[in-house]
Amino acid sequence: MIAVCISVVTATKKRAERMHLPCVGLLVDKDNPKGKAFYTAIGFRYVGDNQWGGHSMKHLIF
């Protein structure tokens, strides 16, 4: 399952590069430290907090 997630993220990053986008971003629920750890382990970095759907989220970019 983790390999599939990494493949999806890698494909997304490559597509963003082809589209000349400055970065790829995502939100991770603040109550999901394993999710944040996964994304930071594959190269995303924390840039700030945000709200979505009434939840506090961490904004990560690559």
N, C-alpha and C positions, 0 to 999 in steps of 0.2 A: 504494500500500500504506500509506503514512504517513497519507493522508487517511482511510482505513478505520480505522486505529488511533485516530486523533484522534476520529473519530465514535463509536467504541465507548466510549472513555473519557468523552467528553462526555455520552453517553446514560447511562452509569453514574453520573456525578456528579449529573445531573438526577434520576435515580431515587432516589438517596440523599437528596437534598434533599427530595423529596416524602415520603419515609419518615421525615423528621426525624432522620436519622443525623448524628452530629457530623462525620464525615469519611469519605473513601474511602482505603483503604490498599492497598499492594502491596509485594511483595518483589522486589528485583532482585539477581541474583547479583553478588557483589563483583568477579568477573572479567568483568563486562559493562559497561564504562564508557559505551559507546554507548547502552545501554538506560537507564542512569541519566541521561545527558545528555538523552535524548529526553523522559523523564518530567519532569525538572526544567524543561525548556524549555516544557512545557505547563502548568506550575503546581504540580507536586508538590514537596514539600520533604523533605529527609532528616531523620529523627527518631531514628535509632539503628540498631544492628546486631541481627541475629537469625540463627537457624539453621533450616534447613528441608532435609530429605532429606540431611543430612550436609554441606550446603554453607553457607558463610558468605554471608549476604545483607544487603543494605541495605534498611531499612524506610523507605518513603516514604509520605507522606500528602498529601491535597489537602483 
